[in-house]
Amino acid sequence: MSSQIVGSGHQAPAVQTPNRRLADALRINSILGKSRLSAQQRTRPQRSIRHCQQVTGPYRSAVCQSVKAATPAVEKVDLDARVAVVLGTQWGDEGKGKLVDILAQKYEIVARAQGGANAGHTIYDDKGTKYALHLVPSGILNKGAMCVVGNGVVIHLPTLFEEIETLAGQGVEIEGRLLISDRAHLLFDLHKEIDGLREDELAGKKIGTTKRGIGPAYASKAIRNGLRVVDLKDKEAFADKLRKLAMDGSKRFEGFQYDVEADIESFVEIAKRVLPYVGDTVSMINDSYDSGKRILVEGANATMLDLDFGTYPYVTSSNPSIGGVAVGLGLSPNKFEAIIGVAKAYTTRVGSGPYPTEIFGKEAETMREVGREYGVTTGRPRRVGWLDIPALRYATRINGLTHINLTKLDCLDALETIKLGTEYHIDGKPLPSIPADLSTLEAVDVVYEDIPGWQTDISKCRSWDELPANAKSYIARIEELVGVKCKWIGVGPGRDAVVVQP
């Protein structure tokens, strides 16, 4: 294991024709780290074999096996905590939905606390069926769980019902299993319109939002002219509030286009559909806790996108860190017994903003394609990078993590050497934490350690003993640097593709 500071010009190595085993085809990391890269030209990570069911083309026959309905991971991923919280530790897309889906089999309540339809969670059942979720909690596949959408979530009701209809078409039972907070704020098409207009105003300094209206909806909440789910109970008052909200938008933005009267009319029918799902989630969750029920909280987005702690302004508009859970559900933090941070074995990011361990070039494109690194919500290609230890350590401290779920380790299978970003340096001196000043963060040199790869297909591993020694060494080094155990390791997309470290 060697260390180096990455800082200047790098040329991506050629990728061989992928008609042999991927481990032989993708010998791309031997060049990485042998030259210095500037802060603007950092190397991008190498992703390898990942969600095999989605991989097409010549790579598939080399490394991808169909996900079998093997023994579900429910028993081996059991958790002895009455209230458990699952949070993203990076820039989102870490694979939170899969862990929530597995843990949810042992929890009576599964709740979302913040965010909106900008969150995209993809999960697979034991038969390999894919489910794409945006607002409905991932626990919906557990027939015994009540799913809660908390007061901290912003809800676009047409999108919610589209999702419900899609799930129903896949045979998922929703009726009587979904409770929406009457205090949650509503997101309207006018918020989406404003989101797009604001991005256009920013021109070359776009934040890179999903344009789902999330930011404007939270802005309405903050300036206290937003509408809540409870407002749907009074048609006339609802119409009056929505007209005022639309008037504010038309005054602020030239070219604002929104038919408020048509939306008011559509919400008459929407209200009839949604009100049976609505209730006092604060009382329900606390009463459930008092009666001894187990509660699982599903985080959306991730810590490095947190409005307060992330790379502001290139962040989301809510708090995906642990504080957002308490506020978004009305559940006291002294009840949280397990706080699980989900982290990819490398990193990805969607949209603009600093990304110290990012890599570029042909190898990044290849890995993105093999890993199917495209947003569930937007379809946008994700930026790709090496695992960033300073960012993971930062998320660990903020959230008080008790466990880490390391996901997509199988995506590194083909690499001879894996780079691990261990420190940030400015002018040769280490930085103690993540700087608030983005110009500083963009200028850092990253110290990398070269970790020997395992070059073995681990997608069929189901026990700790089956993992290659070098894979265990990579995990151990992460634990040593961060100070939290990687309890669960993802080795594929299926529900059973999880290794538990004893």
C-alpha positions in Angstrom: 0.0 0.0 0.0 1.5 3.3 -1.1 0.5 6.9 -0.7 0.7 9.8 -3.2 -0.7 13.3 -3.7 -2.6 13.7 -6.9 -2.3 17.0 -8.5 -1.5 17.4 -12.5 -2.1 16.1 -16.1 -3.5 12.7 -16.5 -4.2 10.8 -19.7 -6.8 8.0 -19.6 -5.4 4.6 -20.5 -6.9 2.7 -23.4 -9.5 0.1 -22.6 -9.2 -3.2 -24.4 -11.9 -4.8 -26.4 -14.3 -6.2 -23.8 -14.9 -9.7 -25.2 -13.1 -11.5 -22.4 -13.6 -11.5 -18.7 -13.9 -8.0 -17.4 -11.1 -8.5 -15.0 -8.7 -8.9 -18.0 -10.5 -6.3 -20.1 -10.3 -3.4 -17.6 -6.7 -3.1 -16.6 -7.0 0.6 -16.4 -5.8 1.5 -13.0 -2.1 0.8 -13.5 -1.6 4.2 -15.0 -3.7 6.0 -12.4 -1.7 7.7 -9.8 1.6 7.6 -11.6 1.3 11.2 -12.7 0.3 14.3 -10.8 -3.1 15.8 -11.5 -4.3 19.4 -11.0 -7.2 20.0 -8.8 -9.3 20.7 -11.9 -8.1 17.5 -13.7 -8.4 14.9 -11.0 -8.7 11.2 -11.9 -12.1 9.7 -11.8 -12.8 6.3 -10.2 -13.1 3.1 -11.9 -16.2 1.3 -11.6 -16.5 -2.3 -12.6 -19.0 -5.0 -12.3 -22.2 -3.8 -10.8 -25.9 -4.2 -11.2 -25.5 -7.0 -13.6 -29.1 -7.3 -14.6 -28.9 -3.9 -16.2 -25.7 -4.4 -18.1 -26.0 -5.0 -21.8 -23.5 -5.5 -24.5 -20.2 -7.5 -24.5 -19.5 -7.0 -20.8 -22.6 -9.0 -19.8 -21.3 -12.4 -20.8 -18.0 -11.8 -19.1 -19.0 -11.0 -15.6 -22.8 -10.7 -15.1 -24.9 -13.5 -13.6 -28.6 -13.1 -13.3 -29.7 -12.5 -9.7 -31.1 -15.7 -8.3 -33.8 -15.9 -5.8 -31.4 -17.2 -3.3 -32.1 -17.2 0.4 -33.1 -13.6 1.3 -30.7 -11.6 3.3 -33.4 -10.7 5.8 -32.1 -13.0 8.6 -28.5 -12.2 8.3 -29.1 -8.4 8.1 -31.2 -8.3 11.2 -30.6 -5.4 13.6 -31.3 -5.2 17.3 -32.5 -1.6 17.5 -36.1 -0.4 18.0 -35.4 2.8 16.1 -32.9 2.6 13.3 -32.0 5.4 10.8 -30.5 4.8 7.4 -28.7 7.8 5.9 -26.6 8.6 2.9 -23.0 9.7 3.6 -21.9 10.9 0.2 -23.7 12.8 -2.6 -26.7 10.4 -2.8 -27.3 7.2 -4.9 -25.4 5.1 -2.3 -27.9 2.3 -2.3 -29.9 3.2 0.8 -33.1 1.7 -0.6 -31.8 -1.8 -0.7 -30.7 -1.8 2.9 -34.1 -0.3 4.0 -35.9 -2.9 1.9 -34.0 -5.7 3.7 -34.3 -4.2 7.2 -37.9 -3.3 6.7 -38.8 -7.0 6.8 -38.3 -6.8 10.6 -39.8 -3.4 11.2 -43.5 -2.4 11.7 -43.0 1.3 10.7 -40.9 2.6 7.8 -40.8 6.4 7.4 -39.5 9.1 5.1 -38.5 12.3 6.9 -37.4 14.8 4.3 -36.8 15.5 0.6 -39.3 14.8 -2.2 -39.5 13.1 -5.5 -35.9 14.2 -6.2 -34.9 11.1 -4.3 -34.7 7.9 -6.3 -34.3 4.5 -4.7 -34.0 1.4 -6.8 -34.6 -2.0 -5.1 -34.9 -5.6 -6.2 -37.0 -8.3 -4.7 -36.0 -12.0 -4.4 -37.1 -12.7 -7.9 -35.0 -9.9 -9.3 -37.9 -7.6 -10.0 -36.9 -3.9 -10.1 -38.9 -1.2 -8.2 -38.1 2.5 -8.7 -39.3 4.6 -5.8 -39.3 8.4 -5.3 -41.8 9.2 -2.6 -43.1 5.9 -1.3 -40.8 4.5 1.4 -38.8 1.4 0.4 -40.5 -0.6 3.1 -43.5 -0.9 0.9 -42.4 -4.3 -0.2 -42.8 -5.6 3.3 -46.5 -6.4 3.5 -46.5 -6.1 7.3 -45.0 -2.6 7.4 -46.9 0.7 7.6 -45.1 3.3 5.5 -45.1 6.9 6.6 -44.4 10.1 4.7 -43.4 12.6 7.4 -44.0 16.3 7.8 -40.6 17.1 6.5 -41.3 15.8 3.0 -42.5 18.0 0.2 -45.1 16.1 -1.9 -46.1 16.5 -5.5 -49.4 14.5 -5.3 -49.7 13.7 -9.0 -46.3 12.1 -8.9 -47.2 10.2 -5.8 -50.3 8.7 -7.4 -48.3 7.8 -10.5 -45.9 5.9 -8.3 -48.7 4.2 -6.4 -50.3 3.1 -9.6 -47.0 1.7 -10.9 -46.5 -0.2 -7.7 -50.0 -1.6 -7.8 -49.4 -2.7 -11.4 -46.4 -4.7 -10.1 -48.6 -6.4 -7.5 -47.6 -4.2 -4.5 -50.4 -3.7 -1.9 -50.7 0.0 -0.9 -54.2 0.3 0.5 -54.1 0.8 4.3 -50.3 0.7 4.3 -49.4 4.3 3.6 -49.9 7.3 5.9 -49.1 10.8 4.8 -48.5 13.6 7.3 -51.2 16.3 7.3 -48.4 18.7 8.1 -46.3 17.9 5.0 -46.0 20.7 2.4 -47.4 20.4 -1.1 -45.3 20.8 -4.2 -47.2 22.2 -7.2 -46.4 22.5 -10.9 -45.7 26.1 -10.3 -42.7 25.1 -8.1 -41.4 23.1 -11.0 -41.8 26.1 -13.3 -40.0 28.4 -10.8 -37.2 25.8 -10.5 -36.6 25.8 -14.2 -36.7 29.6 -14.4 -34.3 30.0 -11.6 -31.8 27.6 -13.2 -32.1 29.6 -16.4 -31.3 32.8 -14.5 -28.2 31.3 -13.1 -26.9 30.6 -16.6 -23.2 29.4 -16.3 -23.6 29.0 -12.5 -26.4 26.5 -12.4 -26.7 24.4 -9.3 -27.8 21.4 -11.3 -31.2 20.7 -9.6 -33.5 17.9 -10.8 -36.0 20.7 -11.7 -38.6 18.8 -9.7 -39.5 21.9 -7.8 -38.0 20.8 -4.5 -36.1 24.0 -3.7 -39.0 26.4 -4.5 -41.4 24.2 -2.4 -39.1 24.4 0.6 -38.7 28.1 -0.1 -42.5 28.5 0.1 -42.4 26.6 3.4 -39.7 28.9 4.8 -41.4 32.2 3.8 -44.7 30.8 5.1 -46.8 31.1 2.0 -46.8 27.3 1.2 -49.7 25.0 1.4 -49.9 21.8 3.5 -51.7 18.6 3.0 -54.2 19.6 5.7 -55.2 22.6 3.5 -56.9 20.1 1.0 -59.7 19.7 3.5 -61.1 23.2 2.8 -61.6 23.7 -1.0 -62.2 27.5 -0.8 -59.4 28.3 1.5 -57.1 26.0 -0.6 -58.0 27.8 -3.8 -57.4 31.2 -2.2 -53.9 30.3 -0.9 -52.9 28.7 -4.2 -54.0 31.8 -6.1 -51.8 34.0 -3.9 -48.9 31.6 -4.3 -49.2 31.8 -8.1 -49.4 35.6 -8.0 -46.1 35.7 -6.1 -44.5 33.6 -8.9 -45.9 35.7 -11.7 -44.6 38.9 -10.1 -41.1 37.5 -9.5 -40.5 35.7 -12.8 -40.9 37.0 -16.3 -42.2 34.3 -18.6 -43.9 32.5 -15.6 -46.5 30.1 -17.1 -49.0 28.4 -14.8 -52.7 27.9 -15.0 -53.7 28.2 -11.4 -57.5 27.7 -12.0 -56.9 24.5 -13.9 -54.7 23.2 -11.0 -57.3 24.2 -8.4 -59.9 22.2 -10.4 -57.6 19.2 -10.6 -56.9 19.2 -6.9 -60.6 18.8 -6.2 -60.3 15.2 -7.4 -56.8 14.8 -6.0 -58.0 15.7 -2.6 -60.6 13.0 -2.7 -58.0 10.5 -3.5 -55.3 11.5 -1.0 -57.3 12.4 2.1 -57.9 8.7 3.0 -54.1 8.3 3.3 -53.7 11.4 5.5 -53.3 11.5 9.2 -51.3 12.8 12.2 -48.0 11.0 11.7 -46.4 12.7 14.7 -48.8 11.1 17.1 -48.9 7.8 15.1 -45.1 7.4 15.2 -44.7 8.3 18.9 -47.7 6.1 19.9 -46.1 3.3 17.9 -42.8 3.7 19.8 -44.6 3.8 23.1 -46.4 0.6 22.3 -43.1 -1.2 21.6 -43.2 -1.2 17.8 -40.0 -1.0 15.8 -39.4 2.0 13.5 -37.1 2.3 10.6 -36.3 5.7 9.1 -35.3 5.9 5.4 -33.1 8.9 4.6 -33.2 10.6 1.2 -30.3 12.4 -0.6 -27.2 12.4 1.6 -25.0 14.3 4.0 -22.7 16.0 1.4 -25.9 17.5 -0.1 -27.2 18.7 3.3 -28.4 22.3 3.2 -26.2 23.2 6.2 -23.3 20.7 6.0 -23.0 20.0 2.3 -21.2 21.8 -0.5 -23.5 24.8 -0.4 -25.0 26.1 -2.7 -24.6 22.9 -4.6 -26.9 21.0 -2.2 -30.5 19.9 -1.8 -33.0 22.1 0.1 -33.5 19.9 3.1 -31.4 18.3 5.8 -30.6 14.7 4.9 -28.4 14.5 8.0 -29.5 13.1 11.4 -31.1 16.4 12.5 -33.5 16.3 9.6 -34.9 13.0 10.9 -36.0 14.4 14.2 -37.5 17.5 12.7 -39.1 15.7 9.7 -40.9 13.1 11.8 -41.3 14.7 15.2 -39.4 11.9 16.8 -37.0 12.7 19.6 -33.3 11.9 18.8 -32.8 10.1 22.1 -34.9 7.3 20.6 -32.4 6.6 17.8 -30.6 3.4 18.7 -28.8 2.7 15.4 -27.7 5.3 12.8 -26.4 3.5 9.7 -24.4 5.4 7.1 -24.6 4.0 3.6 -21.5 4.6 1.5 -20.5 3.3 -1.9 -17.1 1.6 -2.2 -16.3 4.6 -4.5 -18.3 7.8 -5.0 -20.6 9.4 -7.5 -22.3 12.7 -7.8 -25.0 14.2 -10.0 -25.1 17.9 -10.9 -22.6 20.7 -10.2 -20.3 21.3 -7.3 -16.9 20.4 -5.9 -15.9 16.8 -6.1 -12.3 16.3 -4.9 -11.8 12.6 -5.9 -13.5 12.8 -9.2 -11.9 11.0 -12.2 -12.4 11.6 -15.9 -11.7 10.1 -19.3 -12.5 6.8 -21.0 -12.1 4.7 -18.0 -14.8 6.7 -16.2 -17.1 6.4 -19.1 -16.6 2.7 -19.2 -17.2 2.3 -15.5 -20.3 4.5 -15.7 -21.8 2.3 -18.4 -20.9 -1.0 -16.7 -22.3 0.3 -13.4 -25.3 1.9 -15.0 -24.5 5.1 -13.1 -27.5 7.2 -14.2 -29.9 9.0 -12.0 -33.1 7.1 -11.1 -35.0 10.4 -11.0 -33.4 12.3 -13.9 -31.6 9.7 -16.0 -28.6 12.0 -15.9 -25.1 10.4 -16.0 -23.4 10.5 -12.7 -20.0 11.8 -12.1 -17.7 9.2 -10.8 -14.8 9.3 -8.2 -12.7 7.3 -5.8 -13.8 6.8 -2.2 -13.3 10.1 -0.3 -12.3 9.3 3.3 -12.4 13.0 4.5 -16.0 13.3 3.3 -17.0 9.9 4.9 -15.3 10.8 8.2 -17.1 14.2 8.1 -20.5 12.5 7.6 -19.7 10.0 10.4 -19.0 12.7 12.9 -22.1 14.8 12.0 -24.5 11.9 12.1 -22.9 9.9 14.9 -22.9 6.7 12.8 -23.0 3.4 14.6 -22.6 1.2 11.5 -21.6 1.6 7.9 -23.2 -0.3 5.0 -20.5 -0.4 2.2 -22.3 -0.9 -1.1 -21.3 -1.9 -4.6 -18.0 -3.4 -3.7 -18.4 -5.7 -6.6 -17.9 -2.8 -8.9 -14.2 -2.7 -8.1 -13.7 -6.4 -8.9 -11.6 -5.9 -12.1 -9.1 -3.4 -10.7 -5.5 -4.3 -10.0 -5.1 -1.3 -7.8 -7.8 0.8 -6.0 -7.1 4.4 -5.0 -8.4 5.5 -1.7 -8.5 9.3 -1.0 -7.3 9.7 2.6 -6.5 13.4 3.1 -6.9 16.8 1.6 -3.9 19.1 1.3 -3.6 22.8 0.6 0.0 24.1 -0.1 1.3 20.8 1.2 -0.5 21.1 4.5 -3.4 18.7 5.5 -6.8 20.1 6.1 -8.5 19.0 9.3 -12.0 18.8 7.9 -14.2 19.7 4.9 -13.8 23.5 4.3 -16.9 25.7 4.0 -15.1 27.8 1.3 -15.8 26.1 -2.0 -12.8 27.7 -3.7 -10.6 26.0 -1.1 -12.3 22.7 -1.6 -11.9 22.9 -5.3 -8.2 23.6 -4.9 -7.3 20.7 -2.6 -4.8 18.1 -3.6 -5.9 14.7 -2.6 -3.6 12.2 -0.9 -4.3 8.7 -2.3 -3.3 5.3 -1.0 -3.0 2.5 -3.5 -4.8 -0.6 -2.3 -4.2 -3.9 -4.0 -7.3 -5.1 -5.8 -8.7 -8.7 -5.8 -9.6 -9.2 -9.5 -12.1 -11.8 -8.6 -15.9 -11.9 -9.2 -17.3 -11.4 -5.7 -21.0 -11.1 -6.8 -21.7 -14.6 -5.5 -20.1 -14.2 -2.1 -22.6 -14.5 0.7 -20.4 -14.8 3.7 -17.4 -12.9 5.1 -15.2 -15.9 4.7 -15.9 -16.0 1.0 -14.6 -12.5 0.3 -11.0 -12.3 -1.1 -8.3 -11.3 1.4 -7.6 -8.0 -0.5 -11.3 -7.1 -0.4 -11.2 -7.6 3.4 -8.1 -5.4 3.5 -9.8 -2.6 1.6 -12.7 -2.7 4.0 -10.4 -2.8 7.0 -8.5 0.2 5.8 -11.7 2.2 5.5 -12.7 1.2 9.0 -9.3 2.2 10.3 -9.5 5.7 8.8 -13.2 6.3 9.6 -13.5 4.6 13.0 -16.8 2.8 12.3 -17.3 -0.9 11.4 -18.6 -1.8 7.9 -21.2 -4.2 9.1 -22.8 -4.9 5.8 -21.2 -5.1 2.4 -23.1 -5.0 -0.9 -21.8 -7.3 -3.6 -24.7 -7.0 -6.2 -28.2 -5.6 -6.7 -30.2 -8.5 -5.4 -31.7 -8.5 -1.9 -29.6 -11.6 -1.1 -26.3 -10.0 -2.4 -25.1 -8.8 1.0 -22.2 -10.0 3.1 -22.3 -9.5 6.9 -19.1 -8.9 8.7 -19.1 -10.8 12.0 
